Amino acid sequence: MENLLNDRAPELETNLGTELGTKVMKLRARLRPGQRAMADWQGGQLGVSAVPGAGKSTGMAIAAALTIARLSQLQPRQLRQPQLIVVTFTRAAAANIKNKIRTYLKEDLGLPSLGFAVHTLHGLALNIAQTHPRLSGLNLEGSTLIDPTKGHRLIKTVVEQWISQNPHLFIGLLSGAGGDFDGEETERLRRSAVLRTEILPTLVSTVVHEAKSSGLSVEALRELSYVVDDDYQTLAIAAGLYEQYEYYSRQRNFLDYDDMILGALRVLENPSAKNLWQQQVYAVFEDEAQDSSPLQAKLLEIIATPPDGNAAPNLIRVGDPNQAINSTFTPADPVYFRRFCLERSREESLATMDQAGRSSQIIIDAANFVLEWVNQTQSKSALSPFQLQRILPVAPGDPQPEANPEPMDLGLEIHTPVDIYETVELLSKRTIALFQGNPDRTMAILVRENRQGSFLAQQLQTQAKAAGLVIYEVHENDRHSHIPREMLSLLQFLDRPHSPDYLKAALEILVKRQLVPAQDLNALATFPEQFLYPSPLDPPQSVAVATARRYCTQLLRARGELPLYHLPTFLAFTLRYDQAELATNDKLTERLGQNRGNQDLGGAIDHLQEIINTERLSWVEIENPEAQYIRPGQLTIITMHKAKGLDWDYVFLPFLNEDVIPGSLYVPTGAKFLGEYTLAEVARAQIRAKLHTSATFYSEPVEPFSDHNSERLSNQETDIPLAAQAWQEAEYLKTAEEFRLLYVAMTRAKRILWLSAEEKAPFSWSVFNFQSNSQGHLPNNLQGNTNLSPKKPCPVIPALQQQFPQCVVSGF
């Protein structure tokens, strides 16, 4: 099929007819210049780099509708009716853009909702693999889809099998940095437990994601390990673990999400299958392209290419390189979309959507300032944290309602409270006042981690409820999805209490639920009997250890005194589940009771494991789950990551301390015997260094994607860094991504952006037990009892204070 849109464009415009042509022009007139580049696209590759709030999803939906309208005139002449494929990152985003395209086709153009399909990337790959199961190499009939996190039972099997087959490498890890370990038995067991339950499982999960998503085979990874000589042979260990993972995945018929992409690519290696899919697809529009991996991009390019292969792919990729916030925990990497945009710029097929109507001018100015300040002061690598792309306000007469609204009060507020409890008071008074003055507007508190959100929800609840303001904590409402795994871990402990792995998993749940103080759990789990039933000759246990032991022995006593079908309810009350969690647990208990094979604890554990692996106990989902986050009359508490793609009139960003953003990579105390780095991050950095050898970017401030930038692609071989250097590069990538995350959070705000950096905050939010301090702000003479430590502000805060002195707010 020739480049259909390009060759027939004049005829298509004529064939639209007066009525449809008028509707097309009216719909196109609603678009901004950057959006119109998509609407006017007529074939080939197009890159679109968009700033936050530029309306890229809306622009793509309208462009899709207009493309379908033009091509609808050709459909009667085609034996096959090729479709426009729209691809995005999440199911919620797919549902949203699908509804938009339907609306524009039906209400604005008077056309049926035909000629297109919307998928997530993995959904599209699965569709291709299912159509050609033999070619895909996947056994989809009886397979189980898994997400190989470090706690998955498959990962545990992989680690144990690798240890049994590579004792020399495992002994090298036990010896630790310097190799001067004397072999003392207690310390050896502790190190072994840390390696088996934390270090190696994390390494497996990280390497599997990085290698498979990049098409790196076990053999290729092993070859790479030969050219890197570090103390522990990290990549050799990674290759061995990867090999075991692949073997046991096939043996147990497990599939992960990367298998779907690889299976689809195997299908498309077959000329006949590839031709079939290319005949069915006349173009691909991809949203959120900054989150795609190289293999995902390759998949889209193949199916978007005309069957004869003589023309460029009919492909539009839309994204924002400055909103790449997933690369430190997924294989997504901002370098790839930047490279695509640079290539499009050289071919003069790059559009920039830099006008955004979401935010007030003062908020736009603050976001632009942060972008430029971070690039000037924090760039320590070839890849700058941000692509230089400023947000501009929309032009006068823009069709967006209330585009670039007037700010409320100052618009930008920068606070430096004495401590987190003063922050609570400031937030309580400000949110209630805004709610009472403008109850129809939306507001949200964006936090870096869920424990911060739980703390705020608890502290703000009483006064907000009295004022009629609803507190909606997203994490709390999503938490029921963790209940099956919590129940499984506790039941496994009750079944085998002397297993170090199961004891540690149970203790982790008790710590997470703030029933037990945070402490070195490896030390407790190394000798289960000594911990659970200490003898008079054993050293006295600390208060924290004794508390943990009391909970564990209570659970074991209940196992002996209660019938099996009462255990889940007892465990739920022990964990202090709320009403919604208790209802979810009751549903789970009912499911377990339906299986007559669950007459003993082992049978119940097997059935629960099956539920988690195969069904994930999927609860009722609403069609647009994000709508509940942006309701008026509600204060939403949500993480910065989950807030991406949403916006509110008033946005509050508390707890902006240096150890939170940008923070630093963390080496657990129990794992420091290996050195001041983690094997997983070292392996990730080394693998990416290999993959980046064909794309090197520099950070001098120049125009984005300019011709000058074309000289920045280098094909010279890049050395694979050793462990210390790889750790430094991983640290920099994390810092850069944290600043991008802050930028994303700031650009969620329309009328007020409220920032705070507290002088005192918890030493670590992960171990802060706020349940014991639930009375709100404490008098000064009691501050010593709150476990707060002096903190430095996020480096951006002093810079903003200097740049916007009129926005610095003191006290109440």
C-alpha positions in Angstrom: 0.0 0.0 0.0 1.5 3.3 -1.1 1.7 6.3 1.3 -2.1 6.6 1.1 -2.6 9.9 2.8 0.3 11.6 1.0 -0.5 10.5 -2.5 -4.3 11.0 -2.4 -4.4 14.2 -0.2 -5.7 16.6 -2.9 -8.4 14.2 -4.0 -9.4 13.5 -0.4 -9.9 17.2 0.4 -12.1 17.5 -2.7 -14.1 14.3 -1.9 -14.9 15.5 1.6 -17.8 17.5 0.2 -19.0 20.9 1.3 -20.9 19.8 4.4 -18.2 17.5 5.8 -15.4 19.9 4.7 -17.0 22.7 6.6 -17.2 20.5 9.8 -13.6 19.5 9.3 -12.5 23.2 9.1 -14.5 24.1 12.2 -13.0 21.3 14.2 -9.5 22.2 13.0 -10.0 25.8 13.9 -10.2 24.8 17.6 -6.6 23.7 17.5 -3.4 25.6 18.4 -0.5 25.8 15.9 1.3 22.7 17.4 -1.9 20.7 17.4 -2.6 21.6 13.8 0.6 20.0 12.7 -1.0 16.7 13.7 -4.3 17.6 12.1 -2.6 18.5 8.9 -0.4 15.4 8.8 -0.7 13.5 5.6 1.8 10.7 5.9 5.3 9.7 6.9 6.8 10.2 10.3 6.0 13.1 12.6 7.4 13.9 16.0 5.6 16.1 18.4 7.3 17.5 21.5 4.7 19.0 23.8 4.9 20.9 27.1 2.6 20.2 30.1 -0.9 21.4 29.5 -0.5 21.8 25.8 -3.4 19.5 25.0 -1.5 16.7 23.3 -4.1 14.1 24.0 -6.9 16.4 22.8 -4.9 17.4 19.8 -4.2 13.7 19.0 -7.9 12.8 19.3 -9.0 15.6 17.0 -6.2 14.7 14.5 -7.4 11.1 14.6 -11.0 12.2 13.9 -9.9 14.4 11.0 -7.7 11.7 9.5 -10.6 9.2 9.7 -12.9 11.7 8.1 -10.5 12.2 5.1 -10.0 8.5 4.7 -13.6 7.6 5.0 -14.0 8.8 1.4 -11.6 6.0 0.3 -13.0 3.2 2.2 -15.6 2.1 -0.4 -12.7 1.7 -2.9 -10.7 -0.6 -0.7 -11.2 -4.3 -0.4 -9.7 -4.1 3.0 -10.5 -1.2 5.3 -7.3 -0.3 7.1 -7.5 1.3 10.5 -5.9 4.1 12.4 -4.2 2.6 15.5 -3.9 4.9 18.5 -1.6 3.7 21.2 -1.0 5.1 24.7 0.6 4.1 28.0 -2.2 3.2 30.4 -5.7 1.7 30.1 -7.2 4.8 31.7 -5.6 7.0 29.1 -6.7 4.6 26.3 -10.3 4.8 27.5 -10.1 8.6 27.7 -8.7 9.2 24.2 -11.1 6.6 22.7 -14.1 8.5 24.1 -12.7 11.7 22.8 -12.3 10.3 19.3 -15.8 8.9 19.3 -17.2 12.3 20.5 -15.5 14.2 17.8 -16.5 11.8 15.1 -20.2 11.7 16.1 -20.9 15.1 17.4 -18.6 17.3 15.4 -18.3 15.5 12.1 -21.5 13.4 12.1 -19.6 10.2 11.3 -19.8 6.7 12.8 -17.2 5.6 15.4 -15.4 3.4 12.9 -12.0 3.2 11.3 -9.9 3.2 14.4 -8.8 1.2 17.4 -7.2 2.3 20.7 -4.7 0.1 22.6 -2.1 0.2 25.3 1.3 -0.9 23.9 1.1 -4.2 25.7 -2.5 -4.7 24.6 -1.6 -4.2 21.0 1.3 -6.6 21.3 -0.9 -9.3 22.9 -3.4 -8.9 20.1 -0.7 -9.5 17.5 0.7 -12.5 19.4 -2.8 -14.0 20.0 -3.6 -13.7 16.3 -0.5 -15.7 15.4 0.3 -17.9 18.5 2.6 -20.3 16.7 4.8 -17.5 15.2 4.9 -15.6 18.6 6.6 -18.5 20.3 4.3 -18.0 23.3 2.0 -20.6 24.9 -0.9 -18.2 25.5 -3.5 -20.9 26.1 -2.5 -21.9 29.6 -0.1 -19.2 30.5 -0.1 -17.0 33.6 0.8 -13.3 33.3 3.2 -12.1 36.0 4.9 -9.0 37.1 8.3 -10.2 38.3 8.8 -8.1 41.4 11.4 -9.2 43.9 8.8 -10.8 46.1 7.3 -13.2 43.5 7.8 -16.9 44.2 9.4 -17.3 40.7 12.1 -14.9 41.7 12.8 -16.8 44.9 13.2 -20.0 42.9 15.5 -18.3 40.4 17.7 -17.0 43.2 18.0 -20.3 45.0 18.7 -22.2 41.8 21.4 -19.7 40.8 23.1 -20.0 44.2 23.1 -23.8 44.0 24.7 -23.7 40.6 27.2 -20.8 41.3 28.5 -21.3 44.8 31.9 -19.6 44.0 30.1 -16.4 42.9 27.8 -16.5 46.0 30.8 -17.0 48.3 32.4 -14.0 46.7 29.3 -11.9 47.5 29.3 -13.3 51.1 32.9 -12.2 51.5 31.9 -8.6 50.7 34.0 -5.5 49.9 37.7 -6.1 50.4 37.2 -9.9 50.8 38.4 -9.8 54.5 35.3 -11.4 56.0 36.4 -13.8 58.7 33.4 -16.2 58.2 31.8 -15.6 61.6 28.7 -17.8 61.6 26.1 -15.2 62.7 27.3 -12.6 60.3 27.5 -15.2 57.5 23.9 -16.2 58.0 22.8 -12.5 58.2 24.6 -11.7 54.9 23.2 -14.8 53.3 19.6 -13.8 54.3 20.1 -10.3 52.9 21.5 -11.7 49.6 18.7 -14.2 49.2 15.7 -12.0 50.2 16.8 -8.5 49.0 19.9 -8.0 46.9 19.6 -10.9 44.4 15.8 -10.7 44.0 16.1 -7.0 43.2 18.9 -7.7 40.8 16.8 -10.3 39.0 13.8 -8.0 38.7 15.9 -5.1 37.5 17.9 -7.0 34.9 15.0 -8.9 33.5 13.1 -5.7 32.8 16.2 -3.8 31.4 17.5 -6.6 29.2 14.3 -8.0 27.8 12.8 -4.6 27.0 15.9 -3.8 25.1 16.1 -7.1 23.2 19.2 -8.1 25.1 19.5 -11.9 25.3 21.1 -13.9 28.0 24.0 -14.7 25.7 24.5 -11.0 24.8 24.4 -10.0 28.5 27.0 -12.7 29.3 29.2 -11.5 26.5 28.9 -8.0 27.9 30.1 -9.3 31.3 33.4 -10.4 29.7 34.4 -6.8 29.0 33.5 -5.5 32.5 35.9 -6.4 35.3 34.5 -5.5 38.7 34.8 -6.9 42.1 31.7 -9.1 42.1 31.3 -9.8 38.3 27.9 -8.1 38.5 26.9 -8.6 34.9 28.0 -12.3 35.0 25.8 -12.8 38.1 23.0 -10.9 36.3 23.3 -13.1 33.2 23.1 -16.2 35.3 20.0 -15.0 37.1 18.5 -13.9 33.8 19.1 -17.4 32.4 17.5 -19.1 35.3 14.5 -16.7 35.1 13.9 -17.6 31.4 14.2 -21.3 32.1 11.8 -21.4 35.0 9.4 -19.0 33.3 9.1 -21.4 30.4 8.9 -24.4 32.6 6.0 -22.9 34.6 4.3 -21.2 31.6 4.7 -17.7 33.0 4.7 -14.7 30.8 5.7 -11.1 31.7 4.8 -7.9 29.9 8.1 -7.9 27.9 7.3 -11.3 26.6 4.3 -9.8 24.9 6.4 -7.3 23.0 9.0 -9.9 22.1 6.3 -12.3 20.9 4.7 -9.7 18.7 8.1 -8.8 17.2 8.7 -12.5 16.4 5.3 -12.6 14.6 6.3 -9.6 12.5 9.6 -11.2 11.5 7.4 -13.5 9.3 6.9 -11.7 5.9 3.3 -13.0 5.5 2.2 -12.0 9.0 3.9 -8.6 8.7 2.3 -7.9 5.4 -1.1 -8.8 6.9 -0.8 -6.4 9.7 0.6 -3.6 7.5 -2.4 -4.0 5.2 -4.7 -3.6 8.2 -3.0 -0.5 9.6 -2.6 2.7 7.6 -1.2 4.8 10.4 -0.2 4.7 14.1 -0.6 7.6 16.5 1.4 7.1 19.8 0.7 9.2 22.9 3.2 9.5 25.9 6.0 8.4 23.6 8.6 9.4 26.2 7.7 6.3 28.2 8.3 3.8 25.4 11.2 1.4 25.3 13.2 0.8 22.1 11.5 -2.5 21.3 8.0 -0.9 21.8 9.0 1.8 19.3 10.3 -0.7 16.9 7.0 -2.6 17.0 5.0 0.5 16.1 7.3 1.4 13.3 6.9 -2.0 11.7 3.1 -2.1 11.6 3.0 1.6 10.5 5.2 0.9 7.5 3.4 0.5 4.2 3.5 -3.2 3.0 5.9 -2.6 0.1 8.5 -1.2 2.5 9.5 1.6 0.2 8.0 4.4 2.2 8.5 5.7 5.7 6.2 4.6 8.4 2.9 6.5 8.8 3.7 7.3 12.4 3.0 10.2 14.7 4.8 10.0 18.1 3.7 12.6 20.7 5.4 13.1 24.0 7.2 15.4 26.4 10.8 14.5 27.2 10.5 16.7 30.3 7.8 14.5 31.7 9.9 11.3 31.6 9.4 10.2 35.2 9.5 6.4 35.1 13.1 5.6 33.9 14.5 4.8 37.4 12.0 2.0 38.0 11.0 0.9 34.5 13.0 0.4 31.2 11.7 3.7 29.8 14.5 6.1 29.1 14.2 9.7 28.0 17.2 9.4 25.7 15.2 7.5 23.1 12.4 10.0 22.5 14.9 12.8 22.5 16.8 11.0 19.8 13.6 10.4 17.8 12.7 14.1 18.0 16.3 15.0 16.9 16.0 12.7 13.9 12.6 14.3 13.0 14.1 17.8 13.4 16.8 16.9 10.9 14.1 15.7 8.5 12.0 18.8 9.1 9.1 16.7 10.5 9.1 17.8 14.1 6.3 19.9 15.6 6.5 21.7 18.9 3.4 22.2 21.1 4.8 24.9 23.4 1.6 26.8 24.1 -0.3 25.7 27.2 -3.5 27.1 28.6 -3.7 25.2 31.9 -1.8 27.5 34.3 -1.6 31.1 35.4 1.4 33.1 34.1 3.1 33.1 37.5 2.9 29.3 37.6 4.3 29.0 34.1 7.1 31.4 35.0 8.0 29.3 38.1 8.0 26.0 36.1 10.2 27.5 33.3 12.6 28.9 35.9 13.0 25.5 37.6 13.6 23.9 34.2 16.4 26.3 33.3 17.9 26.5 36.8 18.2 22.8 37.1 19.9 22.5 33.7 22.3 25.2 34.6 23.2 23.9 38.1 22.6 20.2 38.2 23.9 18.9 34.8 26.7 16.5 35.5 26.3 14.1 32.6 26.1 14.0 28.8 22.3 14.0 29.1 20.9 17.1 30.7 17.9 16.7 33.1 15.6 18.7 30.9 15.2 19.4 27.2 15.2 23.1 26.7 11.6 23.8 25.9 9.8 26.7 27.6 6.1 26.8 28.3 4.3 29.7 26.6 0.8 31.0 27.3 -1.8 30.6 24.6 -2.5 33.3 22.0 -5.4 35.7 22.5 -8.7 34.2 21.3 -7.7 30.6 22.1 -10.8 28.4 22.1 -9.9 26.7 25.5 -12.3 28.0 28.2 -10.5 30.0 30.9 -7.2 29.5 29.2 -4.3 30.8 31.4 -6.7 31.8 34.2 -6.0 34.7 36.5 -4.1 33.5 39.6 -5.8 33.3 43.0 -4.1 35.7 45.4 -0.4 35.5 44.8 -0.7 32.4 42.5 2.6 31.1 43.7 3.2 30.7 47.5 6.5 29.6 49.0 6.5 28.6 52.7 9.2 27.4 55.1 7.3 26.1 58.1 9.0 25.2 61.4 8.0 21.6 61.1 5.6 19.2 59.4 2.9 19.9 62.0 3.0 23.6 61.2 2.6 22.6 57.6 -0.6 20.7 58.6 -2.0 23.8 60.2 -1.1 25.9 57.2 -2.7 23.4 54.8 -5.8 23.0 57.0 -6.5 26.7 57.1 -5.7 27.4 53.5 -7.7 24.5 52.0 -10.7 25.1 54.1 -10.7 28.8 53.3 -10.4 28.1 49.6 -13.1 25.5 49.7 -15.5 27.8 51.5 -14.8 30.7 49.1 -15.0 28.6 45.9 -16.6 25.2 46.6 -16.8 24.4 42.8 -13.1 24.5 42.3 -10.7 21.5 42.6 -7.7 21.1 44.8 -5.1 18.5 45.6 -2.0 17.8 47.8 0.7 16.1 45.8 3.2 14.1 47.9 6.4 12.2 47.0 5.5 9.0 48.8 2.4 7.4 50.2 3.3 7.6 53.9 3.4 11.4 53.6 -0.1 11.3 52.2 -1.3 9.0 55.0 0.1 11.3 57.6 -1.7 14.3 56.0 -5.0 12.5 55.6 -4.9 11.6 59.3 -3.9 15.0 60.5 -6.3 17.0 58.3 -9.4 14.8 58.6 -11.1 16.2 61.7 -11.1 19.9 60.8 -11.8 19.2 57.1 -14.8 17.0 58.0 -16.2 19.8 60.3 -16.0 22.2 57.4 -17.7 19.8 55.0 -14.5 19.3 52.9 -14.0 15.7 51.8 -10.5 14.2 52.1 -9.9 11.7 49.4 -6.6 9.8 49.9 -5.9 7.9 46.7 -3.5 5.4 48.2 -5.9 4.5 51.0 -8.7 3.9 48.5 -6.4 1.7 46.4 -4.9 -0.2 49.3 -7.4 -3.0 49.2 -5.5 -4.5 46.2 -2.7 -5.4 48.6 -4.9 -7.4 50.9 -4.5 -10.8 49.2 -0.7 -10.6 49.3 -0.8 -9.6 52.9 -3.0 -12.5 53.8 -0.8 -14.9 51.8 2.4 -13.7 53.6 0.9 -14.1 57.0 -0.6 -17.5 56.3 2.7 -18.7 54.9 4.4 -17.6 58.2 1.8 -19.4 60.2 2.4 -22.5 58.1 6.2 -22.4 58.4 7.2 -20.0 61.2 10.8 -21.1 61.3 11.4 -20.1 57.7 13.5 -16.9 57.7 11.9 -15.8 54.4 8.3 -16.1 55.7 9.2 -14.6 59.1 10.7 -11.6 57.4 7.8 -11.1 55.0 5.4 -11.2 58.0 7.5 -8.7 59.9 7.6 -6.4 56.9 3.8 -6.3 56.9 3.7 -5.5 60.6 6.2 -2.6 60.1 4.3 -1.3 57.1 1.1 -1.3 59.1 2.9 0.6 61.9 2.2 -2.1 64.4 5.9 -2.8 64.9 8.8 -0.3 65.0 11.1 -0.2 61.9 14.3 -2.1 62.6 16.8 -4.5 61.0 14.5 -7.3 60.1 17.3 -9.5 58.7 18.8 -9.7 62.2 15.4 -11.0 63.5 14.8 -13.4 60.7 18.3 -15.0 60.6 17.5 -17.2 63.7 13.7 -17.5 63.9 13.7 -19.8 66.9 15.9 -17.5 69.0 13.8 -14.5 68.0 10.4 -16.2 68.7 11.3 -18.2 71.7 14.4 -16.7 73.4 16.0 -18.8 76.2 17.1 -17.3 79.5 20.7 -17.4 78.3 20.0 -15.2 75.2 20.7 -11.4 75.4 17.7 -9.3 76.5 15.6 -8.1 73.6 15.1 -4.4 72.9 11.6 -2.9 73.2 11.3 -2.9 69.4 12.3 -6.5 69.1 10.0 -7.6 72.0 7.1 -5.8 70.3 7.7 -7.6 67.0 8.0 -11.0 68.9 4.8 -10.3 70.8 2.8 -9.8 67.6 4.3 -12.9 65.9 3.7 -15.2 68.8 0.1 -13.9 69.1 -0.4 -14.9 65.4 1.0 -18.3 66.1 -1.2 -18.8 69.1 -4.3 -17.9 67.1 -3.3 -20.5 64.5 -3.5 -23.2 67.2 -6.7 -22.0 68.8 -8.9 -20.8 65.9 -10.4 -22.8 63.1 -8.9 -22.2 59.6 -11.9 -20.2 58.3 -11.6 -17.7 61.2 -7.9 -17.0 60.7 -8.3 -14.4 57.9 -10.7 -12.3 60.0 -8.4 -12.5 63.0 -5.5 -11.4 60.9 -7.5 -8.5 59.4 -8.3 -7.2 62.9 -4.7 -7.7 64.0 -3.6 -5.5 61.1 -6.3 -2.9 62.1 -8.1 -3.0 58.7 -10.6 -0.3 58.2 -14.2 -0.9 57.2 -13.5 -1.1 53.5 -10.5 -3.3 54.0 -12.5 -5.7 56.2 -15.2 -5.9 53.5 -12.5 -6.8 50.9 -11.0 -9.4 53.3 -14.5 -10.9 53.8 -14.8 -11.3 50.0 -11.5 -12.9 49.9 -12.4 -15.3 52.7 -15.6 -16.2 50.9 -13.6 -17.1 47.8 -11.2 -19.3 49.8 -14.2 -21.1 51.4 -15.7 -22.0 48.0 -12.8 -24.4 47.4 -13.4 -27.7 49.1 -9.7 -28.5 48.9 -8.9 -25.8 51.4 -9.4 -28.1 54.4 -5.9 -27.3 55.8 -3.6 -24.3 55.8 -1.5 -25.6 53.0 -4.6 -25.9 50.7 -5.7 -22.4 51.6 -2.3 -21.0 50.8 -2.2 -22.8 47.4 -5.6 -21.4 46.5 -4.8 -17.9 47.6 -1.5 -18.1 45.5 -3.6 -19.1 42.5 -6.0 -16.2 43.0 -3.1 -13.7 43.2 -1.3 -15.2 40.2 -4.1 -15.8 37.8 -6.9 -13.4 38.7 -5.2 -10.8 40.9 -8.6 -10.7 42.6 -9.7 -7.9 40.3 -12.3 -5.7 41.9 -15.0 -3.7 40.2 -13.5 -1.0 38.1 -15.2 2.2 36.9 -14.8 3.4 33.3 -12.9 6.6 34.2 -11.2 6.1 37.5 -9.3 9.4 37.3 -12.6 11.4 37.4 -12.8 10.6 41.1 -9.5 12.4 41.7 -10.6 15.8 40.4 -14.1 16.2 41.9 -15.0 19.7 43.2 -15.6 20.0 46.9 -12.8 17.4 47.6 -9.2 17.6 48.8 -7.4 14.9 46.9 -4.2 13.5 48.4 -2.2 11.8 45.7 1.4 11.0 44.8 3.3 13.1 42.2 3.6 10.1 39.9 -0.1 9.3 39.9 -1.0 13.0 39.4 0.6 13.0 35.9 -2.0 13.8 33.3 -4.3 15.5 35.8 -4.7 19.1 37.0 -6.5 21.1 39.7 -7.2 24.7 40.4 -5.2 24.6 43.6 -2.1 22.4 44.0 -0.1 22.0 47.3 3.4 20.5 47.3 4.5 20.0 51.0 7.7 18.4 52.4 10.0 19.6 49.7 13.2 18.8 51.5 16.6 17.9 50.0 16.4 14.3 51.2 13.0 13.9 49.5 13.6 15.8 46.2 16.1 15.1 44.7 17.0 12.6 47.5 19.7 10.0 46.8 20.1 6.4 46.0 19.9 4.4 49.1 22.1 1.5 50.2 20.4 -0.4 53.0 22.6 -0.7 56.1 22.3 -4.5 56.1 23.7 -4.5 52.5 26.7 -2.3 53.0 29.0 -5.2 53.3 29.1 -5.2 49.5 30.2 -1.6 49.4 28.5 1.8 48.9 26.4 0.8 46.0 23.7 -1.8 45.1 24.2 -4.4 42.5 20.9 -3.8 40.8 21.6 -0.1 40.1 25.1 -0.9 38.9 23.8 -3.5 36.5 21.1 -1.1 35.2 23.6 1.6 34.6 26.0 -0.8 32.8 23.3 -2.2 30.6 22.1 1.3 29.6 25.7 2.4 28.9 25.9 -0.3 26.3 22.5 0.6 24.8 23.4 4.3 24.7 26.6 3.8 22.7 24.8 5.1 19.6 23.2 8.2 21.2 25.2 10.7 23.2 23.7 14.1 24.1 25.4 17.1 25.6 23.9 19.7 27.9 24.9 23.1 26.7 21.8 25.4 26.4 20.8 25.5 22.7 17.5 25.6 20.9 15.7 22.3 21.4 16.2 19.7 18.6 18.1 22.3 16.4 20.5 21.5 13.6 23.3 22.1 16.1 21.9 19.2 18.1 22.4 16.9 15.1 26.1 16.8 15.8 25.4 15.4 19.2 24.7 11.9 18.0 27.8 9.8 18.2 28.5 6.3 17.1 31.7 6.0 19.0 31.9 3.1 21.4 31.2 4.0 25.0 33.1 2.3 27.8 31.0 0.3 30.2 31.5 1.9 33.6 32.8 -0.1 36.5 30.8 -0.3 39.7 31.7 3.0 41.3 31.3 5.0 38.2 28.0 3.1 37.3 26.7 4.0 40.7 27.5 7.7 40.2 25.7 7.6 36.8 22.7 5.9 38.4 22.7 8.6 41.1 22.7 11.4 38.5 19.9 9.8 36.5 17.8 9.5 39.7 18.5 13.2 40.6 17.5 14.3 37.1 14.3 12.3 37.2 13.4 13.7 40.6 13.6 17.2 39.3 11.5 16.3 36.3 9.0 14.8 38.8 8.9 18.1 40.7 8.4 19.9 37.4 5.4 17.6 36.5 3.9 18.3 40.0 4.3 22.0 39.6 2.6 22.0 36.2 -0.6 20.4 37.6 -1.7 23.7 39.1 -4.0 26.2 37.4 -4.5 29.1 39.9 -2.5 28.4 43.0 0.8 26.6 43.4 1.7 26.2 47.1 5.2 25.0 48.0 6.7 24.3 51.4 10.1 23.1 52.7 10.0 22.3 56.4 12.9 23.1 58.8 12.2 19.9 60.7 10.8 16.6 59.3 11.1 12.9 60.0 14.6 11.5 59.6 13.0 9.0 57.2 9.3 8.9 56.2 9.6 5.2 55.7 10.1 4.6 59.5 8.1 7.6 60.8 5.4 6.3 63.1 2.9 9.1 63.0 0.1 7.0 64.5 1.4 7.9 67.9 1.3 11.6 67.2 -2.2 12.0 65.9 -3.2 15.2 67.7 -2.0 17.6 65.1 0.5 20.4 65.8 2.3 20.0 69.1 3.5 22.8 71.4 7.1 23.8 71.1 8.0 22.1 74.4 6.8 18.8 73.0 8.6 18.9 69.7 11.5 16.7 71.0 9.0 13.8 71.2 8.1 13.8 67.5 11.3 12.2 66.1 11.9 15.1 63.8 15.3 16.1 62.5 16.6 19.4 61.0 16.3 19.3 57.2 17.7 21.2 54.3 15.2 22.5 51.6 15.1 21.1 48.1 17.7 23.1 46.2 15.0 24.5 44.0 13.2 26.3 46.9 16.0 28.9 47.8 16.3 29.6 44.1 12.6 30.2 43.7 12.6 32.4 46.8 15.3 34.6 45.3 13.6 34.7 41.9 10.1 35.4 43.2 10.6 37.2 46.5 7.1 38.6 46.4 5.8 35.0 46.7 7.6 34.1 49.9 5.0 33.8 52.7 5.9 33.9 56.4 3.7 32.4 59.2 0.0 32.2 59.0 
